[in-house]
């Protein structure tokens, strides 16, 4: 009951911290999409390049989040951004690369070769086939990668409170430092609810972006 009362008394603060959280994840994942999707498309042309890039992205995601945030401090301090919003965004961008690149690469590589041949037979250029055939067919898998990156990094961003980035992780860090279970539970539950709500919203967007033929086939 004390935790519920604490959450009720601090609804406005929870809301503002949630907006900070969304600002970090939203900006970072948007940048990751702009960089990761083209990389995923490019590496479909070379198996060796794909193996190298996916291995490198896998290495990045194995770095513990608290260690990566800590590394940002000495790297960005000389330009005045050692703590706060900027290092948090950069860390989340790095963590977002693997699911976005991997899903983009897998989705494009798995497009039915017969459909590519049909596009060639219709006189489409490589760019036209990519834009009008391959990307629409790959979109559900690409969106699944984006959803994975977003949900994963909503949790990772909670750690960013330790470098002064704000967000819902502030409740968790203060709950630990002050031995206050009310703040700890409030922060943990708020992060979980935010992840669920955002994932449901992205699932709706994924449904909208899925070609009707694929959606009908999946339903059947």
Steps between C-alpha positions, in 0.01 A plus 500: 500500500785739578642447152162569336461815707852611407428442131169690523663793678772518234299443181613827344866420573456148361350652187788744451757225561318279249523776239875529567526124457307507172712792373821304548373174348301669222787713372758223536296229326398742222868570430572127524231429238645763266845340532416134559250436221735625223783294650274194504407561137863553396638183657255282307743544209788326678490200737846590634395857576178374660689262730743775605235766563267265690792374709601857585141594592477185715817603683353842577187356654701276735657802673322549835285812485646655815851450356403657167348801674816525708718496188308796361615723786873521412428487126254790495623707794754693285211644296282566803257208468641243740173450685133554428287467190765475225699198629172321578378549143833385351499184715143413400585557132781245531278248679230539234721410206497120527124429489440759228794400276443126551128511430546722195770272360299183571177641357657615173709184461189283546292670230386238251746503203204442267364841596832661416497323164147622439615856569788461256261361244281809542801721424552630854840635597672371816388811690141461381496133605636595840249781553190341348548129566767407753455764771117469513533121535775538761322771701335270760837345590674839501229639729543199729867594534408859580250384762767280658745791508245735657380262770852389587628856524212622715652269760858603420413870526398449863873461574566840339375665818840422650665742256244774554285435195173498695214273401309246706826345614534793739242337728694174492838658572360711784310203637825303518712783642234602756388143578149604406298211351218737403716683247667179385171320431342811344789539258513131408125476440494826303779380271318170441169672423672743264665211313168316463310808380769600249525144368123487445513832314784376279313173437212711365743694277649170382153379405436818302830464313450133418384452138139378489599185315744399773254587777229289333741211451606514866138505616418200279 
